[in-house]
Amino acid sequence: MARSPLTALYAAHLGAPAAAIGLLVAAVTVTGIVVKLPSGALADLFGFRRLMLAGLCVKASAPFLYPLVTAWPQLLALRLYHGLSTALYAPAASARVASLYPEARGRRLGLYGAAENAGVVLGPVVGAAVLAWVGFTPAFVVSGLIGVAALLALLPLPGGGGPKPSSPPRYVLADLRRGLAQILGDPGIRLASLAEGALYAGVGTLQAYLPLYATGIGIRIVDVGWLFGVQGVASILLRGPMGALGDRVGRRPVIVAGMSLCILCLASVPWCSDYALLLVLCAAFGAGTAMVTPSTTALIGDRAARGGYGAAMGVFGSLWDIGHAGGPILAGPLIGWLGYRITFPIVAAAIASALVCFVVGGERAFGRGARSK
């Protein structure tokens, strides 16, 4: 909710230049690049629940600080802090699911992602509606209350994963080294991370600049929320089935199909000024992400050493976030220079390049196993 569409519109309201808006939206992801790797290893050491609670504490507090911001550099600092929420929570939560369901990992991670994307649906719709109705401050307050509710909901969850907190600190460094060794030494993990990171360069670009593009062609703010809403609905409906499909027929074909769909949709968006067609493109883009993410995440779980799920997911999340942050950061200056109709296809071409690497390198990296073929 705070990310799309509130942050981009709030940044413009504060007078941020167009080139800086991508950085402001992506700043939460910049935090993830740095923090997710160690947070995943810490989840293995101290248990998944502790890291999940720490992330939700940030999520519950950060939105209430947005109305206090008066200039966009202050907003940048707040966004970096807000990024701790996902950076701490996401690797631990994904690792928890991956460790509990080894035989149906793709389907279970797909269902987890679908639940996560319920927020992707409701957040932009509710945020845009509250913003259009009563302004920025109430919208951020609503976002904060949702974070508080999530924190309270997690409190009854039993702990899980990792040795006891009394383990020597050297085990933290050992887990970090193991995570780095996994990502550097396993070509399968590298390729899955490359695919997801490239895809999320497109996701981040849409999150940052679709609200500005849409309002620029005359679409109402409240309707902008539905562009993200239909994207999330498609993702919710399809993540579970697409994860199960990856379990059954192999993860790689599903990833290739989903990335191809996202590439076509992203390149087409700035050439469309019809609201109904934009809704279709956004829904199709959401369907593409629903095909890719459960299978890439499951690939990481498949190849992670037993007991090292958190470290592997942390490394995966860090590389994922490089794309998620890099897309809008690089797109900002390009949009200012070349416009939307050139920049969006450039980002789509970058995703296509990563897809080629995934396809070409996949046969050697994954072999012909039933799940990864």
Residue frames relative to the residue before (quaternion, step in Angstrom):
aa qw qx qy qz dx dy dz
M 1.0000 0.0000 0.0000 0.0000 0.00 0.00 0.00
A 0.6944 0.4520 -0.2780 0.4860 3.58 0.89 -0.92
R 0.6645 0.5195 -0.3146 0.4355 3.57 1.04 -0.72
S 0.8074 0.0122 0.0475 0.5879 3.56 0.76 -1.04
P 0.6118 -0.3257 -0.7208 0.0101 1.50 -1.45 2.05
L 0.3871 0.7885 -0.4443 0.1761 3.60 1.26 -0.09
T 0.6867 0.5167 -0.3242 0.3954 3.60 0.74 -0.99
A 0.6675 0.4995 -0.3169 0.4523 3.59 0.83 -0.91
L 0.6933 0.4631 -0.2814 0.4750 3.58 0.90 -0.90
Y 0.6414 0.5126 -0.3254 0.4690 3.60 1.03 -0.72
A 0.6261 0.5296 -0.3343 0.4645 3.58 1.03 -0.76
A 0.6506 0.4920 -0.3149 0.4852 3.59 0.97 -0.81
H 0.6226 0.5456 -0.3269 0.4559 3.58 1.07 -0.76
L 0.6952 0.4560 -0.2637 0.4892 3.60 1.07 -0.74
G 0.5682 -0.6330 0.3680 0.3755 3.59 1.25 -0.03
A 0.3344 0.7464 -0.5141 0.2583 3.60 1.16 0.41
P 0.4747 -0.6555 0.4940 0.3176 3.62 -0.98 0.75
A 0.6666 -0.5332 0.3418 0.3929 3.56 -1.17 0.59
A 0.6555 0.5278 -0.3194 0.4357 3.59 0.98 -0.82
A 0.6802 0.4886 -0.2879 0.4644 3.60 1.15 -0.58
I 0.5492 0.6436 -0.4054 0.3462 3.59 1.12 -0.50
G 0.6261 0.5336 -0.3413 0.4547 3.58 1.00 -0.75
L 0.6455 0.5089 -0.3162 0.4736 3.58 1.00 -0.80
L 0.6615 0.5152 -0.3135 0.4457 3.58 0.93 -0.86
V 0.6602 0.4820 -0.3103 0.4854 3.58 0.97 -0.78
A 0.7351 0.4456 -0.2278 0.4573 3.57 0.95 -0.93
A 0.4563 0.7245 -0.4452 0.2619 3.61 1.18 -0.31
V 0.6113 0.5451 -0.3647 0.4429 3.61 1.03 -0.69
T 0.6695 0.4916 -0.2915 0.4745 3.55 1.09 -0.70
V 0.5640 0.5780 -0.3828 0.4486 3.58 1.14 -0.57
T 0.6206 0.5272 -0.3333 0.4752 3.57 1.02 -0.77
G 0.6533 0.5359 -0.3118 0.4344 3.56 0.97 -0.86
I 0.5833 0.5855 -0.3750 0.4199 3.58 1.07 -0.71
V 0.7335 0.4270 -0.2227 0.4796 3.56 0.94 -0.94
V 0.7803 0.4213 -0.1813 0.4251 3.56 0.86 -1.02
K 0.6114 0.6092 -0.3781 0.3349 3.61 0.94 -0.72
L 0.6340 0.5413 -0.3566 0.4218 3.60 0.92 -0.78
P 0.7234 0.3948 -0.2832 0.4906 3.65 0.67 -0.90
S 0.6261 0.5394 -0.3684 0.4258 3.61 1.00 -0.61
G 0.6144 0.5371 -0.3526 0.4579 3.59 1.07 -0.61
A 0.6645 0.4850 -0.3018 0.4818 3.57 0.96 -0.85
L 0.6342 0.5230 -0.3308 0.4636 3.58 1.02 -0.73
A 0.6102 0.5430 -0.3552 0.4545 3.59 1.08 -0.63
D 0.6246 0.5209 -0.3363 0.4748 3.60 1.06 -0.72
L 0.7113 0.4778 -0.2575 0.4467 3.56 0.99 -0.85
F 0.8215 0.2746 -0.1052 0.4886 3.56 0.76 -1.08
G 0.6134 -0.5390 0.3648 0.4475 3.59 1.21 -0.16
F 0.5694 -0.6383 0.4054 0.3226 3.54 -1.03 0.82
R 0.6426 0.5763 -0.3373 0.3757 3.58 0.90 -0.92
R 0.6464 0.5382 -0.3367 0.4233 3.61 0.90 -0.84
L 0.6843 0.4720 -0.2906 0.4738 3.57 0.93 -0.88
M 0.6271 0.5309 -0.3375 0.4593 3.57 1.04 -0.72
L 0.6559 0.5037 -0.3095 0.4694 3.59 0.97 -0.81
A 0.6329 0.5294 -0.3372 0.4532 3.58 0.97 -0.80
G 0.6584 0.5100 -0.3107 0.4581 3.57 0.96 -0.84
L 0.6875 0.4782 -0.2910 0.4626 3.57 0.93 -0.83
C 0.5620 0.5710 -0.3969 0.4479 3.61 1.14 -0.41
V 0.6497 0.4884 -0.3113 0.4923 3.57 1.02 -0.78
K 0.6564 0.5233 -0.3123 0.4447 3.57 0.92 -0.91
A 0.6832 0.4901 -0.2848 0.4604 3.57 1.06 -0.71
S 0.7354 0.4330 -0.2374 0.4641 3.60 1.12 -0.53
A 0.6388 0.5999 -0.3411 0.3403 3.58 0.89 -0.90
P 0.6663 0.5257 -0.3555 0.3914 3.68 0.73 -0.83
F 0.6306 0.5521 -0.3445 0.4228 3.60 1.07 -0.63
L 0.6377 0.5395 -0.3235 0.4445 3.60 1.24 -0.32
Y 0.5196 0.6757 -0.4110 0.3232 3.61 1.14 -0.45
P 0.6730 0.4965 -0.3375 0.4320 3.67 0.82 -0.77
L 0.6190 0.5543 -0.3448 0.4368 3.62 1.22 -0.34
V 0.5630 0.6193 -0.3752 0.3984 3.58 1.26 -0.33
T 0.1333 -0.8148 0.5624 0.0459 3.58 -0.94 0.93
A 0.7781 0.1820 -0.1152 0.5900 3.62 1.23 -0.20
W 0.6072 -0.6199 0.3538 0.3491 3.56 -1.05 0.70
P 0.5917 0.5372 -0.4130 0.4367 3.71 0.99 -0.39
Q 0.6134 0.5211 -0.3483 0.4805 3.59 1.11 -0.62
L 0.6216 0.5411 -0.3332 0.4580 3.55 1.05 -0.76
L 0.6128 0.5494 -0.3459 0.4506 3.58 1.05 -0.72
A 0.6602 0.5013 -0.3108 0.4651 3.60 0.90 -0.89
L 0.6632 0.5019 -0.3063 0.4631 3.57 0.95 -0.85
R 0.6398 0.5255 -0.3280 0.4548 3.56 1.00 -0.77
L 0.6242 0.5305 -0.3402 0.4618 3.60 1.03 -0.73
Y 0.6438 0.4981 -0.3137 0.4888 3.59 1.04 -0.78
H 0.6486 0.5323 -0.3188 0.4407 3.58 0.90 -0.92
G 0.6081 0.5907 -0.3432 0.4043 3.57 1.11 -0.65
L 0.5350 0.6240 -0.4090 0.3963 3.59 1.18 -0.37
S 0.5712 0.6210 -0.3911 0.3676 3.59 1.08 -0.62
T 0.7400 0.3789 -0.2275 0.5071 3.58 0.69 -1.03
A 0.6199 0.5700 -0.3488 0.4112 3.59 1.01 -0.78
L 0.7074 0.4249 -0.2576 0.5026 3.59 1.04 -0.70
Y 0.7209 0.4815 -0.2531 0.4295 3.56 0.93 -0.92
A 0.7119 0.5370 -0.2947 0.3435 3.57 0.66 -1.14
P 0.6806 0.4675 -0.3380 0.4516 3.68 0.74 -0.81
A 0.6554 0.5158 -0.3181 0.4508 3.58 0.97 -0.83
A 0.6720 0.4970 -0.3054 0.4562 3.58 0.93 -0.88
S 0.6639 0.4931 -0.3090 0.4697 3.61 0.92 -0.88
A 0.6562 0.5116 -0.3109 0.4594 3.57 0.98 -0.84
R 0.6051 0.5563 -0.3466 0.4518 3.58 1.06 -0.75
V 0.6816 0.4744 -0.2862 0.4779 3.58 0.88 -0.95
A 0.6670 0.5190 -0.3074 0.4373 3.59 0.88 -0.96
S 0.6914 0.4844 -0.2855 0.4537 3.58 0.99 -0.78
L 0.6772 0.5165 -0.2934 0.4342 3.58 1.09 -0.64
Y 0.8131 0.2278 -0.0768 0.5302 3.60 1.05 -0.73
P 0.0288 -0.8528 0.5212 0.0157 3.63 0.53 1.09
E 0.7117 0.4693 -0.2727 0.4460 3.62 1.03 -0.66
A 0.7675 0.2123 -0.1449 0.5872 3.61 1.21 -0.30
R 0.1128 0.8671 -0.4797 0.0722 3.53 1.12 0.77
G 0.6652 0.5122 -0.3209 0.4384 3.59 0.86 -0.89
R 0.6741 0.4905 -0.2990 0.4644 3.57 0.89 -0.93
R 0.6891 0.4837 -0.2965 0.4509 3.60 0.84 -0.93
L 0.6542 0.4794 -0.3175 0.4914 3.58 0.99 -0.75
G 0.6070 0.5408 -0.3518 0.4640 3.57 1.12 -0.58
L 0.6566 0.4962 -0.3064 0.4783 3.58 0.99 -0.82
Y 0.6198 0.5240 -0.3360 0.4779 3.57 1.04 -0.76
G 0.6686 0.4945 -0.2976 0.4689 3.57 0.94 -0.89
A 0.6185 0.5381 -0.3461 0.4563 3.58 1.08 -0.68
A 0.6449 0.5046 -0.3188 0.4774 3.57 0.98 -0.82
E 0.6277 0.5300 -0.3227 0.4702 3.55 1.03 -0.82
N 0.7100 0.4675 -0.2609 0.4575 3.55 0.96 -0.85
A 0.4449 0.6371 -0.4811 0.4058 3.57 1.23 0.03
G 0.6431 0.5027 -0.3087 0.4882 3.55 1.11 -0.69
V 0.6119 0.5445 -0.3436 0.4595 3.55 1.12 -0.68
V 0.6458 0.4969 -0.3163 0.4858 3.58 1.12 -0.64
L 0.7584 0.4200 -0.2247 0.4449 3.54 0.62 -1.17
G 0.6178 0.6018 -0.3530 0.3628 3.58 0.96 -0.84
P 0.7277 0.4149 -0.2711 0.4741 3.62 0.61 -0.99
V 0.6462 0.5220 -0.3334 0.4458 3.59 0.98 -0.78
V 0.6910 0.4547 -0.2755 0.4899 3.57 0.84 -0.99
G 0.6586 0.5254 -0.3165 0.4359 3.58 0.90 -0.90
A 0.6778 0.4801 -0.2979 0.4705 3.57 0.89 -0.89
A 0.6509 0.5184 -0.3239 0.4502 3.59 0.99 -0.80
V 0.6741 0.4784 -0.2995 0.4765 3.59 0.89 -0.91
L 0.6325 0.5326 -0.3278 0.4571 3.58 1.00 -0.82
A 0.6888 0.4762 -0.2893 0.4639 3.59 0.84 -0.93
W 0.6952 0.4902 -0.2695 0.4515 3.55 1.09 -0.73
V 0.8590 0.0488 0.0293 0.5088 3.61 0.64 -1.07
G 0.6739 -0.5445 0.3037 0.3964 3.64 1.15 0.08
F 0.7532 -0.4416 0.2770 0.4011 3.51 -1.40 0.12
T 0.6730 0.5351 -0.3283 0.3912 3.61 0.74 -1.01
P 0.6841 0.4516 -0.3164 0.4774 3.66 0.76 -0.82
A 0.6117 0.5532 -0.3587 0.4372 3.60 1.05 -0.67
F 0.6824 0.4648 -0.2936 0.4817 3.59 0.93 -0.83
V 0.6057 0.5426 -0.3580 0.4588 3.60 1.08 -0.63
V 0.6329 0.5163 -0.3272 0.4752 3.59 0.97 -0.82
S 0.6334 0.5300 -0.3257 0.4602 3.59 0.98 -0.84
G 0.6642 0.5064 -0.3011 0.4601 3.57 0.96 -0.85
L 0.6477 0.5167 -0.3201 0.4594 3.58 0.98 -0.80
I 0.6091 0.5314 -0.3486 0.4744 3.58 1.08 -0.65
G 0.6433 0.5206 -0.3168 0.4634 3.58 1.01 -0.79
V 0.6312 0.5204 -0.3250 0.4745 3.58 1.02 -0.79
A 0.6502 0.5167 -0.3171 0.4579 3.59 0.95 -0.86
A 0.6448 0.5163 -0.3239 0.4612 3.60 0.99 -0.79
L 0.6352 0.5282 -0.3243 0.4608 3.57 1.00 -0.82
L 0.6726 0.4889 -0.2990 0.4681 3.58 0.89 -0.89
A 0.6448 0.5331 -0.3250 0.4409 3.59 1.03 -0.74
L 0.6845 0.4984 -0.2902 0.4460 3.59 1.07 -0.68
L 0.5152 0.6955 -0.4087 0.2896 3.59 1.10 -0.57
P 0.7062 0.4504 -0.3073 0.4516 3.68 0.87 -0.71
L 0.4853 0.6870 -0.4406 0.3137 3.63 1.19 -0.26
P 0.4101 -0.7010 0.5147 0.2747 3.63 -0.83 0.89
G 0.5649 -0.6010 0.4429 0.3514 3.55 -1.20 0.52
G 0.0569 0.8070 -0.5871 0.0288 3.52 -1.30 0.22
G 0.7872 0.3344 -0.2534 0.4520 3.53 -1.17 0.66
G 0.8239 0.2997 -0.2080 0.4338 3.49 -1.18 0.65
P 0.5632 -0.5786 0.4634 0.3651 3.55 -1.23 0.42
K 0.6761 -0.4695 0.3545 0.4437 3.55 -1.25 0.03
P 0.6282 -0.5774 0.3657 0.3718 3.58 -1.13 0.62
S 0.6012 0.5828 -0.3665 0.4058 3.60 1.19 -0.30
S 0.4026 0.7180 -0.4817 0.3008 3.61 1.25 0.01
P 0.5835 -0.6039 0.3985 0.3689 3.62 -1.00 0.72
P 0.6020 -0.5955 0.3909 0.3609 3.61 -1.05 0.72
R 0.5725 0.6079 -0.4039 0.3737 3.61 1.07 -0.54
Y 0.5784 0.5864 -0.3854 0.4160 3.60 1.18 -0.44
V 0.5675 0.5760 -0.3892 0.4412 3.58 1.15 -0.53
L 0.6866 0.4688 -0.2823 0.4787 3.57 0.84 -0.97
A 0.6213 0.5373 -0.3499 0.4503 3.57 1.04 -0.69
D 0.6558 0.4983 -0.3133 0.4727 3.59 0.99 -0.80
L 0.6287 0.5254 -0.3362 0.4645 3.57 1.02 -0.76
R 0.6601 0.4963 -0.3103 0.4708 3.58 0.91 -0.88
R 0.6413 0.5227 -0.3296 0.4548 3.57 1.00 -0.80
G 0.6464 0.5195 -0.3220 0.4568 3.58 0.98 -0.81
L 0.6549 0.4962 -0.3082 0.4796 3.56 0.97 -0.84
A 0.6438 0.5198 -0.3299 0.4544 3.57 0.96 -0.80
Q 0.6226 0.5425 -0.3419 0.4485 3.58 1.04 -0.75
I 0.7242 0.4434 -0.2688 0.4546 3.57 0.76 -0.99
L 0.6958 0.4603 -0.2827 0.4733 3.59 1.03 -0.71
G 0.7673 0.4075 -0.2008 0.4527 3.56 1.00 -0.75
D 0.7114 0.4173 -0.2560 0.5043 3.59 1.17 -0.37
P 0.3239 -0.7774 0.5002 0.2015 3.63 -0.33 1.16
G 0.5915 0.5741 -0.3722 0.4266 3.58 1.13 -0.52
I 0.6582 0.4851 -0.3037 0.4891 3.56 0.97 -0.84
R 0.6298 0.5326 -0.3402 0.4515 3.58 0.99 -0.76
L 0.6921 0.4798 -0.2901 0.4546 3.58 0.86 -0.93
A 0.6450 0.5083 -0.3272 0.4674 3.60 0.96 -0.80
S 0.6544 0.5044 -0.3054 0.4734 3.58 1.02 -0.81
L 0.6277 0.5319 -0.3307 0.4623 3.58 1.03 -0.79
A 0.6602 0.5112 -0.3112 0.4538 3.58 0.90 -0.91
E 0.6983 0.4660 -0.2804 0.4654 3.58 0.84 -0.96
G 0.6491 0.5198 -0.3217 0.4528 3.58 0.96 -0.82
A 0.6557 0.5010 -0.3141 0.4695 3.58 0.96 -0.83
L 0.6338 0.5287 -0.3333 0.4557 3.57 0.93 -0.85
Y 0.7298 0.4440 -0.2519 0.4548 3.57 0.87 -0.93
A 0.4645 0.5984 -0.4696 0.4534 3.56 1.26 0.08
G 0.6640 0.4805 -0.2902 0.4940 3.56 1.07 -0.74
V 0.6259 0.5311 -0.3371 0.4610 3.58 0.98 -0.81
G 0.6837 0.4916 -0.2879 0.4560 3.58 0.87 -0.95
T 0.6251 0.5342 -0.3361 0.4592 3.57 1.04 -0.74
L 0.6531 0.4956 -0.3116 0.4804 3.58 0.97 -0.81
Q 0.6578 0.5237 -0.3211 0.4357 3.59 0.89 -0.89
A 0.7109 0.4617 -0.2612 0.4617 3.57 0.99 -0.81
Y 0.8494 0.2588 -0.0730 0.4541 3.55 0.74 -1.05
L 0.5021 0.6302 -0.4516 0.3831 3.62 1.15 -0.14
P 0.6355 0.5138 -0.3648 0.4461 3.68 0.88 -0.69
L 0.6809 0.4774 -0.2966 0.4696 3.59 0.95 -0.83
Y 0.6335 0.5156 -0.3323 0.4716 3.58 1.00 -0.78
A 0.6882 0.5008 -0.2917 0.4364 3.57 0.84 -1.00
T 0.6812 0.4558 -0.3031 0.4862 3.60 0.86 -0.85
G 0.6205 0.5638 -0.3356 0.4296 3.57 1.12 -0.60
I 0.7216 0.3756 -0.2477 0.5262 3.60 1.15 -0.49
G 0.6895 -0.5498 0.2573 0.3951 3.56 1.24 0.49
I 0.4637 0.6621 -0.4664 0.3592 3.61 1.19 0.26
R 0.4887 -0.6817 0.4627 0.2870 3.58 -0.90 0.94
I 0.6289 -0.5587 0.3873 0.3773 3.57 -1.15 0.66
V 0.6629 0.5099 -0.3232 0.4429 3.59 0.87 -0.89
D 0.6666 0.4881 -0.3053 0.4736 3.59 1.10 -0.63
V 0.5469 0.5978 -0.3976 0.4307 3.59 1.18 -0.47
G 0.6124 0.5699 -0.3461 0.4247 3.57 1.01 -0.76
W 0.6659 0.5110 -0.3089 0.4473 3.57 1.03 -0.74
L 0.5433 0.5943 -0.4132 0.4253 3.60 1.17 -0.40
F 0.6941 0.4200 -0.2623 0.5225 3.56 1.02 -0.80
G 0.6016 0.5899 -0.3525 0.4073 3.57 1.13 -0.66
V 0.6916 0.4551 -0.2955 0.4767 3.60 0.85 -0.90
Q 0.5790 0.5644 -0.3705 0.4571 3.57 1.15 -0.58
G 0.6925 0.4744 -0.2729 0.4700 3.54 0.93 -0.90
V 0.6153 0.5466 -0.3494 0.4479 3.60 1.02 -0.75
A 0.6509 0.5094 -0.3151 0.4664 3.57 0.91 -0.91
S 0.6596 0.5104 -0.3087 0.4573 3.56 0.98 -0.83
I 0.6432 0.5285 -0.3223 0.4506 3.58 0.96 -0.86
L 0.7050 0.4887 -0.2740 0.4348 3.55 0.83 -1.01
L 0.7840 0.3905 -0.1696 0.4517 3.56 1.01 -0.81
R 0.5311 0.6622 -0.4267 0.3121 3.63 1.07 -0.45
G 0.6670 0.4964 -0.3132 0.4589 3.57 0.87 -0.86
P 0.6988 0.4541 -0.2867 0.4726 3.62 0.75 -0.96
M 0.6728 0.4890 -0.3138 0.4580 3.61 0.96 -0.77
G 0.6119 0.5252 -0.3485 0.4779 3.58 1.11 -0.61
A 0.6518 0.5012 -0.3076 0.4789 3.56 1.01 -0.83
L 0.6186 0.5367 -0.3419 0.4609 3.59 1.06 -0.73
G 0.6461 0.5139 -0.3151 0.4681 3.57 1.02 -0.79
D 0.6090 0.5386 -0.3446 0.4694 3.58 1.09 -0.70
R 0.7406 0.4575 -0.2253 0.4376 3.55 0.96 -0.92
V 0.8242 0.2483 -0.1081 0.4974 3.61 0.72 -1.03
G 0.6465 -0.4793 0.3381 0.4878 3.58 1.23 -0.22
R 0.5013 -0.6995 0.4308 0.2717 3.54 -0.96 0.86
R 0.6479 0.5813 -0.3317 0.3637 3.58 0.91 -0.89
P 0.6663 0.4885 -0.3443 0.4459 3.67 0.78 -0.77
V 0.6407 0.5177 -0.3280 0.4624 3.58 1.03 -0.74
I 0.6345 0.5256 -0.3238 0.4652 3.59 1.00 -0.81
V 0.6634 0.5101 -0.3081 0.4525 3.59 0.87 -0.94
A 0.6678 0.4967 -0.3073 0.4614 3.60 0.89 -0.89
G 0.6795 0.4999 -0.2974 0.4472 3.59 0.90 -0.89
M 0.6617 0.4921 -0.3149 0.4699 3.59 0.92 -0.83
S 0.6249 0.5400 -0.3409 0.4491 3.60 1.00 -0.75
L 0.6507 0.5106 -0.3114 0.4680 3.57 0.97 -0.85
C 0.6631 0.5067 -0.3057 0.4585 3.60 0.92 -0.88
I 0.6170 0.5513 -0.3422 0.4452 3.59 1.00 -0.79
L 0.6785 0.4922 -0.2907 0.4615 3.58 0.86 -0.96
C 0.6747 0.4997 -0.3014 0.4519 3.59 0.90 -0.89
L 0.6686 0.5121 -0.3119 0.4398 3.58 0.85 -0.94
A 0.6747 0.4946 -0.3002 0.4583 3.58 0.90 -0.87
S 0.6882 0.5065 -0.2777 0.4390 3.60 1.12 -0.63
V 0.5242 0.6921 -0.4062 0.2849 3.60 1.08 -0.66
P 0.7591 0.4019 -0.2699 0.4353 3.67 0.57 -0.96
W 0.6183 0.5189 -0.3505 0.4750 3.59 1.26 -0.04
C 0.6539 0.4928 -0.2894 0.4958 3.55 1.32 0.04
S 0.0744 -0.8002 0.5945 0.0280 3.57 -0.84 0.98
D 0.5544 0.5907 -0.3914 0.4364 3.58 1.30 0.07
Y 0.4747 -0.7146 0.4337 0.2758 3.58 -0.66 1.11
A 0.6525 0.5202 -0.3259 0.4443 3.60 0.90 -0.86
L 0.6691 0.4850 -0.3055 0.4730 3.58 0.96 -0.81
L 0.6065 0.5386 -0.3515 0.4674 3.59 1.08 -0.66
L 0.6157 0.5382 -0.3425 0.4626 3.58 1.04 -0.74
V 0.6528 0.5107 -0.3127 0.4639 3.58 0.96 -0.87
L 0.6644 0.5055 -0.3064 0.4573 3.58 0.91 -0.92
C 0.6676 0.4945 -0.3080 0.4637 3.59 0.95 -0.84
A 0.6345 0.5157 -0.3320 0.4704 3.59 1.02 -0.75
A 0.6614 0.4970 -0.3089 0.4692 3.58 0.96 -0.83
F 0.6186 0.5283 -0.3427 0.4699 3.58 1.05 -0.72
G 0.6434 0.5152 -0.3174 0.4688 3.58 1.00 -0.80
A 0.6246 0.5259 -0.3345 0.4706 3.57 1.06 -0.73
G 0.6417 0.5317 -0.3226 0.4488 3.57 1.02 -0.78
T 0.6645 0.4832 -0.3108 0.4779 3.58 0.93 -0.84
A 0.6193 0.5457 -0.3407 0.4501 3.59 1.10 -0.67
M 0.6455 0.5050 -0.3190 0.4759 3.58 1.14 -0.53
V 0.7218 0.4797 -0.2544 0.4291 3.57 0.96 -0.89
T 0.7419 0.4961 -0.2761 0.3567 3.56 0.51 -1.21
P 0.6504 0.4956 -0.3652 0.4450 3.69 0.79 -0.72
S 0.7000 0.4736 -0.2833 0.4532 3.59 0.96 -0.81
T 0.6401 0.4917 -0.3499 0.4755 3.63 0.98 -0.66
T 0.6527 0.5061 -0.3175 0.4658 3.58 0.96 -0.84
A 0.6586 0.5009 -0.3102 0.4682 3.58 0.98 -0.80
L 0.5915 0.5592 -0.3663 0.4509 3.60 1.08 -0.64
I 0.6408 0.5083 -0.3251 0.4748 3.57 0.98 -0.82
G 0.6609 0.5030 -0.3075 0.4644 3.58 0.93 -0.87
D 0.6184 0.5557 -0.3419 0.4381 3.58 1.03 -0.78
R 0.7837 0.3730 -0.1646 0.4685 3.55 0.91 -0.97
A 0.5091 0.6464 -0.4317 0.3696 3.61 1.23 -0.12
A 0.5129 -0.6161 0.4997 0.3281 3.54 -1.11 0.71
R 0.5791 -0.5951 0.4222 0.3637 3.56 -1.03 0.76
G 0.7888 0.2496 -0.2169 0.5181 3.56 -0.82 1.05
G 0.7120 0.4214 -0.2653 0.4950 3.60 1.22 -0.15
Y 0.2343 0.8084 -0.5131 0.1686 3.57 1.14 0.53
G 0.6533 0.5293 -0.3271 0.4313 3.59 0.90 -0.86
A 0.6621 0.5011 -0.3085 0.4641 3.57 0.90 -0.91
A 0.6678 0.4983 -0.3063 0.4603 3.58 0.92 -0.88
M 0.6732 0.4787 -0.2997 0.4774 3.59 0.94 -0.85
G 0.6177 0.5448 -0.3476 0.4481 3.59 1.09 -0.61
V 0.6468 0.4976 -0.3096 0.4880 3.56 0.99 -0.85
F 0.6389 0.5258 -0.3089 0.4689 3.56 0.95 -0.93
G 0.6811 0.4986 -0.2889 0.4517 3.57 0.89 -0.94
S 0.6271 0.5352 -0.3427 0.4505 3.59 1.02 -0.72
L 0.6954 0.4508 -0.2809 0.4841 3.59 0.90 -0.87
W 0.5640 0.5656 -0.3653 0.4781 3.56 1.15 -0.62
D 0.7098 0.4742 -0.2653 0.4483 3.58 0.84 -0.98
I 0.5430 0.5891 -0.4154 0.4308 3.60 1.13 -0.44
G 0.6818 0.4586 -0.2835 0.4944 3.57 0.96 -0.83
H 0.6489 0.5390 -0.3175 0.4331 3.57 0.91 -0.93
A 0.7085 0.4195 -0.2519 0.5086 3.57 1.03 -0.77
G 0.6768 0.5359 -0.3045 0.4026 3.56 0.89 -0.94
G 0.5901 0.6022 -0.3691 0.3909 3.59 1.03 -0.72
P 0.7602 0.3666 -0.2313 0.4839 3.62 0.56 -1.05
I 0.6047 0.5568 -0.3737 0.4297 3.61 1.05 -0.63
L 0.7117 0.4218 -0.2540 0.5010 3.59 0.94 -0.85
A 0.6305 0.5557 -0.3419 0.4204 3.59 1.06 -0.67
G 0.5790 0.6253 -0.3795 0.3603 3.60 1.04 -0.70
P 0.7168 0.4130 -0.2690 0.4932 3.63 0.65 -0.99
L 0.6354 0.5335 -0.3432 0.4404 3.60 1.01 -0.72
I 0.6380 0.5127 -0.3301 0.4702 3.59 1.00 -0.76
G 0.6488 0.5146 -0.3179 0.4617 3.57 0.99 -0.80
W 0.7193 0.4406 -0.2354 0.4828 3.57 1.10 -0.71
L 0.8310 0.2368 -0.0732 0.4979 3.56 0.77 -1.10
G 0.4832 -0.6634 0.4431 0.3606 3.58 1.19 -0.41
Y 0.6977 -0.4926 0.3348 0.3982 3.54 -1.33 0.28
R 0.6912 0.5326 -0.2999 0.3856 3.59 0.86 -0.93
I 0.6844 0.4115 -0.2874 0.5289 3.57 1.21 -0.31
T 0.6753 0.5336 -0.3045 0.4080 3.57 0.91 -0.92
F 0.6661 0.5080 -0.3278 0.4368 3.61 0.80 -0.89
P 0.6671 0.4673 -0.3252 0.4805 3.66 0.90 -0.72
I 0.5887 0.5517 -0.3788 0.4534 3.62 1.11 -0.54
V 0.6536 0.4907 -0.3109 0.4851 3.59 0.94 -0.87
A 0.6368 0.5240 -0.3255 0.4624 3.59 1.00 -0.81
A 0.6436 0.5179 -0.3215 0.4629 3.59 1.02 -0.77
A 0.6196 0.5321 -0.3437 0.4636 3.58 1.07 -0.69
I 0.6359 0.5073 -0.3251 0.4823 3.59 1.02 -0.77
A 0.6388 0.5305 -0.3238 0.4534 3.57 1.00 -0.82
S 0.6243 0.5336 -0.3399 0.4582 3.59 1.03 -0.73
A 0.6525 0.4981 -0.3108 0.4791 3.57 0.99 -0.83
L 0.6249 0.5401 -0.3372 0.4518 3.57 1.04 -0.74
V 0.6241 0.5277 -0.3354 0.4685 3.59 1.01 -0.78
C 0.6444 0.5134 -0.3184 0.4689 3.60 0.95 -0.86
F 0.6493 0.5238 -0.3140 0.4532 3.57 0.98 -0.86
V 0.6818 0.4839 -0.2906 0.4654 3.58 0.93 -0.90
V 0.6938 0.4857 -0.2842 0.4494 3.58 0.83 -1.00
G 0.7493 0.4066 -0.2215 0.4734 3.57 0.90 -0.91
G 0.5370 0.6925 -0.3829 0.2924 3.56 1.20 -0.44
E 0.6366 0.5557 -0.3476 0.4063 3.59 0.93 -0.82
R 0.6964 0.4444 -0.2731 0.4928 3.56 0.97 -0.83
A 0.6956 0.5050 -0.2899 0.4208 3.59 0.90 -0.94
F 0.8010 0.3120 -0.1392 0.4916 3.56 0.91 -0.94
G 0.3535 -0.7370 0.5068 0.2739 3.57 1.15 -0.38
R 0.6232 -0.5503 0.4098 0.3752 3.55 -1.14 -0.62
G 0.2200 0.7935 -0.5360 0.1860 3.56 1.07 0.71
A 0.6308 -0.5865 0.3548 0.3636 3.55 -1.07 0.73
R 0.7334 0.4462 -0.2573 0.4437 3.56 0.93 -0.80
S 0.7810 0.3679 -0.1860 0.4692 3.56 0.94 -0.81
K 0.4415 0.7469 -0.4352 0.2405 3.57 1.24 -0.24
